[in-house]
């Protein structure tokens, strides 16, 4: 767990940072200030104040937006037992996993594929196995939002990306990794597509200016970034669909955690029909080093206040005890196990960590 003095220093640095820019500096702390209520939790952990850090994503993205909401909820509801949670900007899921490995974060948001590969030491995490990863819960689904400038759109398919420059998140983001894998599998590595790693703010601006022609925003639904992009000039942009056949191909060739998502019509300005695309689960994870009582209190607080979080963003409507274990690969933290057992949730043996029955 990060030392309190280290957290305090980083918070001061972040306040300076927020004065100068709202976008890109990875790894600095953003103190959550989203209003979610004032009630206090029943006593759980005793002792002095505990400062925790949840690694989220880039400003503008759903990891960052929803991660700050969770941090604010925990801080507000658990202040009576001295728990304070701050949110950290990061490049995304893959940087978050590294933050757990080097004990630079206590909690992380991560996509199901990256978490699975990291725990198993497979794929791009070969020789980087992280057996200390522990799951807390499945959260919400996130979807690929492929957007292309309308003057480049021919069939609203991935074939339209041929010869274009496509933005796809920063190098350590799950967005970048899954977009690359999606195109490599479906296009059979023969595509002529230039991928550009960019933060979200630069991506939106570059799309508007036409210096890039397409982008993939992987996000919870609805995506504030996509809404903002399309708000005043949706005629300039079109959505690219990913077919059921393409999704099945991707599942069979390595992205087993993905699934079909149908984005309802009128979710975004100018989107009059349903949008067929690919998605996967967002997970809340931690390290085996964290205290059982601490994770128990965080887990309980999260599930007992989902309705309140859902008022902040519709993605939280997907968070439920019944769906909490869906798509998990890394073992559960004992604190989460204690909560689920209280709720009579049947826990598969594969999700029990070593030395826990």
N, C-alpha and C positions, 0 to 999 in steps of 0.2 A: 504494500500500500504506500502511496506517495506520502512523504513527510509533510506535516502541516506547514512548516516554514517554506517548503518548496512550492506548495500550492499558493501560499500567500504572495510570494514573489511573482509567480506567474500571473496571478490575478491583477496585480498592480501593472505589470507589463501589458496585459491585455487591455486594460482601461486606456492606456496610452494609444495602443493599436486601434481601438474602436473610434477614437477621435479622428484618426487620419484616413481610415478606409473601412468599408463594410465587407470587402471581399478578401481575398486569398493571403493568409499566412497560416500554414498548417501547424497544428500542435499547440496553439495558445488557448488559454482558458477563456470561455465566455460564461459569465455567471448568469444562470437562468433567472429571468425576471418576469416570466409569464404568470399572470394571476390565475391561480387554480383553487383558491379558497383559503380558509384560515383555521380549520379544525385541526386538532392534534390527535396523534395515535395513542393507543394504550401503551404503557411502558413495555419495553422489550429488552434492548441492550442497556445495561447500566454503565455509568462511568462518564468520562469526559467527552467533550464534543468530538465527533468523528467526521472528518472531511473526506469525501470520496470524489472520484473523477470518472465521468462517463465519456468515452471517446465517441464522437458522432460522425459528422461529415462536413462538407463545405457549406458555407452560408448560401441560402437559396434552395438547397436540396432538402428532401424530406427527412433524411437521417438527422440533419442538424436541427430542423424545425421541430420534429417530433421528439428528438432526444432532449432538447431544452425543456419541452413541456413535461417530460417524465422527471427530469432533474428538479424542476420547480415543484412538481407534485410531491416528490419525496422530501424535499427540503421543508416544504410547508407542513405536510402532514406528520412528519417525524421529528419536528423540531423539539418536541417535548422529551425525546430521548437522545437529543444531541446530535442527530444525523444531518449533515449538510452535503448536498450533491451539486457539483458544478459540471457543466458541459464543455468539452474540448473540441475545437475545430480540428479536423483531420482531412486527409485526402480521401478517406473512405474505409471500406471494410478491411482491405488487406493491410493498410497501415494500422488499423485498430487491432488486428490480430498480433502484429509485432509489438504494439504497445502493451498488450497483456504479457507477451513473452519476456519483455525487459522490465516489467512491473512499472510501466509509465502510465497505466490506467487501471482502474478497478473494475469497471464495467464497460462493455462495448456493444454497439450495434453492428451486425455483420450479416451478410447474406448467407443462405444455407449452403451454397456450393463452396464458398471460401472457407467456411467453418469446417465443413466435412473434409475438404482436402488438407487443411492445416492439421486437423486432429489425426488424420491417417498418414500424413507425410507423403501425400500423393500429388501428381501433376506438378504445377509450378511451386508447390511446397515440398517437393522431394528434397530430402536432407535438411528440412526445416520443420520436422515434426514437433507439434506442440501438445504433449500429453497432459499439460496442466490446464488446457481449456475446459471449462465446465459450462454447460447450458443452464439457463434459467427458464426461458420460455420461448416458444414461437410467438411472434407478435402479429404483424400484418403482411399481406402480400405486396410486393412491388412489381411494377410493370415496365417493360421497355416502351418508351414513347419515341418512335422514330419519326422525325420531322424533316421534311425536304422543302426547299423553296419551290413554289408552284411552277415556275418556269422551267424547272428541271424534272418535274413529275410527268411520267408517261403512263404508268400502269399501277401506281401506288404499291409497288412491290420492291423487294430488295434489289432486283435487277436494275432499278432506276439509279442506284448508287454508283454504277460503273463510271469510272473516270472522275468522280467527285471527291472533294475534301470533306470528310465527316468528323465532327467533334465527338469525343467519347469519354469525357471525364479525365481526371488526372491519373498519372501512372500507377499509384497505389490504391486506386478505387476499384470496387467490385464492378462498377459500371464499365470501366475500360476493359476489364478482363472478360466479362460476359459478352460484351459487344464484339470483341476480337474473336472469341470462340464461336459465337453465333455466325459471323460472316465467314470464318474459316471453314466451318462444317458445311454450311449451306452453299457457299460459293466454291467449295472444293479447292480452296487456296489458289484459285486462278483469277481472282478478281483484281481489277485495277482500281482500287479504292485507297485513297490516302487518308489514314487516320491521324487525327491531330488531338493531342492531349491538352485539354483546356479546362480552366475552372468555369463554373456555371455562368458567372457574370459575363466573362469574355465570350462564352459560347453564344449567349443570347444576343449580345451586341454584334458579334461577327455574322450571325445569321441575318440580322436586320440589314447590315451593310452589304451582305453578299460576298464577303471575303471567304466564308465557308458556305457550302451549299446544303448541308444536312447535319443532323445531330441525333444522338440517342440519349435521351434523358431517362435514366432508370429511376423510378420514383414510386412512392405510394400514390394512390388515386384519391382525389385529384392532385396534380402537381401544380404548385403555385408558380413555378418557373414557366410551365407550358401555358398556363392561364395568362400570365403576364405577357408572354411573347405574342399570343394570339388576340389579346384584348382589343387592340385598336386597328390591327391590320391583318386579320386572319386570312384575307384573300391572298396574301403573299406566300402562304405556307400550306402544305398538305401533309397528311399522315401517311406513313407507309404501314401496310398490314403484313403480319407474319401468318402464313397459312397453317392450318392444322397439320398438313403433310410436313411442312418445314419444322414445326415444333416436334413432331414425332421423330423426325430424323435426328434432331439435336439431342433428344432424350436417349435415343439408341446409341449415340456416338460420344457420350461422355458427360452430358449435362443432365443427369438423371433426376436432379431435384427441381427441374423446371416444369411448368404446366401452362395450359392455355388460360388466358384472361380475356374477357370480353368487356371492354370499357363502354359503358352505356352511352347512347346518343345524348348530345347536349351537355356532356361533362365539361367540354371546352368550347370556347367561342367558335362558331362556324362548323362544329362537328355535328352533323345532322344524322349520321348513321352510326351503328355500333362499330367499335374498332377491335379487330381480332389481333392479339399480340401475345407475347410470351412473358411469363412472370415467374417469380420464385418467392420464397418466404424470407422475411427479415426476422432475425433472432436476437434475443438479448443473452449475452454470455458474460462470463467472468473467469476468474482464476480459482484453482483449487485452494489457494492460499488464504482466501477470504473467510472470515468467521462465519460459522453456521448460523448463529443467531442474527447476524447482520443481514445475510442473504434471505433468511426467513422473513425478517421484517420488511425488507424491500419488496419481496415477492407478494406478501400478503397485502401490503399497501397498494401495489400496482393493481391487483385484481379487484380489490375492494373499492377502487375509484375509477374504474374503466369508464363508467357513464359520464363522469366529470371530464375525463380526457377526451371522450368522443365529441363533446361540445366544442373542443378546440380544433380537432381534425377528424373527419369521418373514418380515416384508417383505423382509429382505435376501436371502432365497432367490431373489428375482426378479432380483437384480443379477448380471449375467454379461457377459463379453466378447462373447458371441454376440448378446446383446440390447442392447448398449451404444448403438448408433446409432439404435435404433427411436424414431421420433417426434421426432427432433431437427430444428430449423429453423435456429437460429443456427449459424454455422460453428464447427467444432471449434478448440480451442486447439492450437497447434503441439506443445505438450508431450503432449497426449492423442494427437494424430496419431502422434507418434513411438512411443508405446506400442502403439497398435493395429496399426501397420505391423509392429512386432516380432512381434505375435501373428497376423500374416497376415490381418488383417481388411480386407476390401475397402471403401474409403472412397469414397462417392459424390462426384462433382465438386462438387455443390452444397454440401457440407459443408467444402470447402477454403476457408480464408480468403484474402483477397487476398495475392498475392505468395508463395503456398505451392503447390508442385506435388506 
